[in-house]
Amino acid sequence: MSVVTRIEPEILRRYRRACDYLAGAMIHLKDNFLLTEPLRPEHLKPRPLGHWGTCPGLTLVYAGLNRLVSKTGQRTLLITGPGHGAPAIHANLWLEGTHAEYDPALTLDGHGMAELIKRFSWPGGFPSHLSPEVPGVIHEGGELGYALATAFGAAFDDPRLLVACVVGDGEAETGPTAAAWHSPKFTGPGDGRVLPILHLNGYKIASPTIYEGMSDDELVAYFIGCGWTPLLVDVRGTDDPDTPLAEALTSAHGMTGKRPPMIVLRGTKGLGLPATDPGGTPLEGTFHAHQVPFPDALGDPDELAALERWLRSYRPEELFDADGVPQADLLAVPPAPELRLGRVPQANGGNLRRELPLPEVGKFALAVDRPGDRDASATEVLGGWLAELVRRAPRTFRVFCPDELESNKLGALLEVTRRQFEPEVPGYTEHLGTQGRVTEVLSEHLCQGWLQGYLLTGRHGLFPCYEAFVSIVDSMVNQYAKFLKMSGEVDWRTPVASLNYLLTSDGWRQEHNGYSHQGPGFINQMLTKKATTARVYLPPDANTLLETMHHCLSSTDLINVVVAGKQDGPQWLSPDEARAHCRAGAAIWPWASTSGPADVVLACAGTTPTVETLAATRLLADLAPDLRVRVVNVVDLLTLSPPDRHPHGMSAEAFTECFGEDLPVVFAFHGYPSAVHEVLHGRPGVHRFHVHGYLEEGTTTTPFALLADNRMTRHDLAADAVTRARGWSSTGGDLAGDLRRRRDALLTLSYRDGEDPAEITGWRWAR
Amino acid sequence: MSVVTRIEPEILRRYRRACDYLAGAMIHLKDNFLLTEPLRPEHLKPRPLGHWGTCPGLTLVYAGLNRLVSKTGQRTLLITGPGHGAPAIHANLWLEGTHAEYDPALTLDGHGMAELIKRFSWPGGFPSHLSPEVPGVIHEGGELGYALATAFGAAFDDPRLLVACVVGDGEAETGPTAAAWHSPKFTGPGDGRVLPILHLNGYKIASPTIYEGMSDDELVAYFIGCGWTPLLVDVRGTDDPDTPLAEALTSAHGMTGKRPPMIVLRGTKGLGLPATDPGGTPLEGTFHAHQVPFPDALGDPDELAALERWLRSYRPEELFDADGVPQADLLAVPPAPELRLGRVPQANGGNLRRELPLPEVGKFALAVDRPGDRDASATEVLGGWLAELVRRAPRTFRVFCPDELESNKLGALLEVTRRQFEPEVPGYTEHLGTQGRVTEVLSEHLCQGWLQGYLLTGRHGLFPCYEAFVSIVDSMVNQYAKFLKMSGEVDWRTPVASLNYLLTSDGWRQEHNGYSHQGPGFINQMLTKKATTARVYLPPDANTLLETMHHCLSSTDLINVVVAGKQDGPQWLSPDEARAHCRAGAAIWPWASTSGPADVVLACAGTTPTVETLAATRLLADLAPDLRVRVVNVVDLLTLSPPDRHPHGMSAEAFTECFGEDLPVVFAFHGYPSAVHEVLHGRPGVHRFHVHGYLEEGTTTTPFALLADNRMTRHDLAADAVTRARGWSSTGGDLAGDLRRRRDALLTLSYRDGEDPAEITGWRWAR
């Protein structure tokens, strides 16, 4: 400790001066980078961008971590919650030489400095926030709330890693962050450590923060309550903030035991700015320091002068030589190259990713001799396969789930692993342990954040979720999709495992939990994503689910949404048929179709719509034996898109083969009908697709009544078929009326008995 | 206090026995409700539904609140987070006579009891969760996480109200709940009080909860840290839980000062069940008590016998007479009728709602003599109008916003009111106060939850939000839309004020904050809602924004999404024109169109697309003077829908008047193109609509470059127009090439200079 306090402060102060100068220059300058001339308007960026307020604090932390890493050799990943403090991170990455390594133009001299400063927030250059273009980064920090969960995700199963995570006190107001403080309860001895640093500089954009409104006693109590050992470091007003922070970091690093350390770093917002701007508005230490310090410098000579005074206050001439090369003492601050924060291998997880040892699905697939002649739970079958996967991949595959694993029929996993939960609880439990492949928490935000961190550091995972509640992470998925899209455009980033959702307990069988549990909108959400990012699968039975999940878990850089049933239901395809069907993505089911040309296509996508469609064909076979019906099942929703709009889009020929040129199509769809219309956009003759789906009608009722309320029963589909079918317009109407009357009669029985009549529940489809 | 402890426990115990019996019966029975006969399979519901685990605790709280209300006369609203504990609430509502009041069939006798028990979780009856059908309820509790924020929303500006809020320890794991514990920092002396009761029974569906993993010391520390005075009440193992809870409630009610009380109620999950089921699985006090206690009673004689033993353990014959009328002592437990929890007027807020004293927009509207000849910030103009509204409605209108009010140019509000924030902070602040109409917190979840509670109790509000980040509340909006839809089907519920979003800082002008800040998907999200619920407006300038917001703030039972610009931009319509245009929803702008028949329609919706479209007409006037162009502007997106799909859909005649029969339409849209295709679905000839929109291409760049990356510049629109226009296929190609080359040349300048060239930024449209 004595070494720390006696020798280094001056160098660290100079190091931070250099970083702060560079950060300020990045925000404001496009020329005269070393201030070798008086500052003139033509040296200024026309649109100064960047958030200064958090920068000095970020550099203080970065420098402190540098020292810790140098002393201890601790491999460290930094997650920066305040991603808009990007200038500070860039400055550190440049000074430590990481930038030059990833981009030869960013040399450690005046040329490289000029390039760095000019590129920041410049069209075609670096964005104003952190992003995949930046080495060492797995978290963007543009939308606030997810840094801490991501940090924990990165730490799972990497026991030698330290993940330092800066959480701004603005971000700390968000719900996802508030939940994430409890994450240590879900980590165990096989995991790395997370060191959160609450960067408490008091203000968000225009107001004090919640945490600024808490006393020191409250802060300590809060974090003790969450299970941490809080270390308060108040560097306001000190000339030497490095030493107290170093002491806290060293102390934190040395701690063992159940209450891990976290640091509350109280600092001055925008440290280093003048007390006020030329107009008298307070700057340093207030929210006015949040963004660009001197936004009007280009047109206001007083601001220009103030900007110059401020930048010169860092005395760049003492920090860089005439060629812009940093002085030797500054270059000695970062750790050895392989330990530098920007070079942490975990931040380019694709390089660490190993293919999962996926079991062959054959051993787990169901024998299906005749379509529909046996019942099974698709997710239960999948559970067996996942259990084998967990056996084979005990350190690189995890399941994050909101407390619903068994409810979703994936309980087989718990025969081979445990739910990871650290606290000892006195009461009765099952399948808990301090290590395990399953983490269950009633927070979709945590599941998503943990999984993102886990995937981006080179591992694999699955997020099973009640379909209706996955929308809780809509915005996180938005941001993750953007991260993936940008990563794909960065040549040194290598592919990471896809983010896989298994949406089950779907709306059609949440008739018992009621309306709140019925919501298939996540499919629509995925359809707003780039075609290079999003996939939507609706396997109708166990074997197609196995094939689909095998495919998804082998894929990279995608977001795969798989919607599957958990209730016992009819099985349609043999293992071989399932493989072929999943490869096609959508295909005619000849065994369910009449032979020869068709009068109408009955298309279906999703477990329940497939059952109803097949049942409709039976009704039609009885009531309209002359009607020629073709059944098309769609597993991969995006095969419906034109191939020029989505890479999975089937060819025009294949599309015509399935749906004809001008045949009417009665389409039974799992989700909102609009999703089908959307993927069909650009195909010819879309007006002939008549889509049945969820019409946002629901309550606690019976399965049949829920279908009836949304016009999705077999009777509705059959009625639609006979009225739409080619050549049936004259006779179809009466039949349709009969069918709808039958539906209503059955509905009456459901209401009377509180359960669906045997005609529905006892139904079995067989060839 | 002595009265409480000496006299009442026995009656309260009997009261709770009655409620617990009724709740258990609701889950299992469809007949033999008083167990006057031996229990036989035909007495059982075929599909037993409902969550027992939380019911005894909910009744304990309900009974405790009854007592508090009786003693103090305190008007109390109960928010039940564990909405799946509905049977308990129904039992209490029936016993206190509220049910009979709202529905004459639910009399306080055997007939009413039979009806209540049978209706629960029965098709056409009461849902398995709380819902708008249930008196006293403003919170469903199906999707967990939002009870506490809703409770605070209900308490704002209602200083005589106590809002008791039960938070399950499962729900407490969610981020939104974790954030909401800080809500007292945003309440002031003009607001009612919220008394949270953390119902800590240790388990979620299959595991111990986070809070079960915390020691008493940690629990106390955590809530002290959040600013509460925690009162621990552990009723596990006691015969008399009522007394300690009553003491805590009385003590809480008497507390004043800055650290409000909250109660941690440690209880036994599923209290009253046998220790194990017939198969030996533990029940009482474990997660196995979470849902239906005896799910297989219908087919398993041992379970049937166990169910009968359990139900008989409540000795219903001592609680109800032979006709099912509750004994008199039970009927004496609830407070006087007007104070009963189920009758709290705030839970049917429409009855309390008063129309807002909306200012006329005329005084605030901009004079626009010629379209495009002046610039203004639409939200800044709106800010003036909102400030006047706040002056007129100092107690019934609030603005909840994620720390971006000034950034969104609504700062005028802060000239007439303050940001409500309770803690005293030592540093520099502006516009803070312990009372104010504006609440800013960096949590969209809190803004949404607070606003929902505020609206449902009869008040009005606005939620301004960065467009990209409103998706954080996607799932909350899903649930709120369901609540509104169901409320509309309940005859005694009266309309509440609409939920109004003002989405600004939109993606097209987040070129500085970059890709993470660009996301217009909330529009798509709204399009999945019932046509009776959702509205989407895209006013293109200040006067149309004023008209739109005036309309939205006068409306009821809707979710209105208004997307508007904040940057200075051209103003198109005079106040009178704006009013007429907003009434039409979409209309031809004749002054921007060539006269006579058109070769092509240029349609636009949204601030930036409107500017680019108008600019495109100028390019076309120069480059293709013979091209006949019609400009259509769309303010109300849903006017595009066919009238049989949405009530705002314009008539077929009006649609043809705007878009012709078969004219090509180049549509510049603010959001994802899919949203336009979706609303157009069902209109004839949709293939002729060529939609430009956000293609999910973005970074930190210039406004023009962002448009170019998404093919949305004036040049792209004009190029599309000349290639699509009727009769222009032969000549249009060359022109389009010229236009795209011009775009690329301008783009090069943007990249070179770091700002858009004067040709773009200096552009001005004039008639």
Interface residues (C-beta under 8 A of the other chain):
Chain A: K30 K45 P46 R47 L49 G83 H84 S121 W122 P123 G124 G125 F126 P127 S128 H129 S131 E140 G142 E143 L144 G145 G170 E171 E173 T174 G175 P176 T177 A178 A179 A180 W181 H182 K185 G202 Y203 K204 I205 A206 S207 P208 T209 I210 E212 G213 M214 E218 L219 V220 A221 Y222 F223 I224 G225 C226 G227 P282 G285 T286 F287 D403 E404 L405 E406 S407 R419 F421 E422 P423 V425 G427 Y428 T429 E430 L432 E440 V441 L442 S443 H445 L446 A468 F469 S471 I472 D474 S475 N478 Q479 K482 K485 M486 H512 N513 G514 Y515 S516 H517 G519 G521 N524 Q525 L527 T528 K529 K530 Y672 S674 H677 E678 H681 E696 G698 T699 T700 T701 T702 A705 S750 Y751 D753 G754 E755
Chain B: K30 K45 P46 R47 L49 G83 H84 S121 W122 P123 G124 G125 F126 P127 S128 H129 S131 E140 G142 E143 L144 G145 G170 E171 E173 T174 G175 P176 T177 A178 A179 A180 W181 H182 K185 G202 Y203 K204 I205 A206 S207 P208 T209 I210 E212 G213 M214 E218 L219 V220 A221 Y222 F223 I224 G225 C226 G227 P282 G285 T286 F287 D403 E404 L405 E406 S407 R419 F421 E422 P423 V425 G427 Y428 T429 E430 L432 E440 V441 L442 S443 H445 L446 A468 F469 S471 I472 D474 S475 N478 Q479 A481 K482 K485 M486 H512 N513 G514 Y515 S516 H517 G519 G521 N524 Q525 L527 T528 K529 K530 Y672 S674 H677 E678 H681 E696 G698 T699 T700 T701 T702 A705 S750 Y751 D753 G754 E755
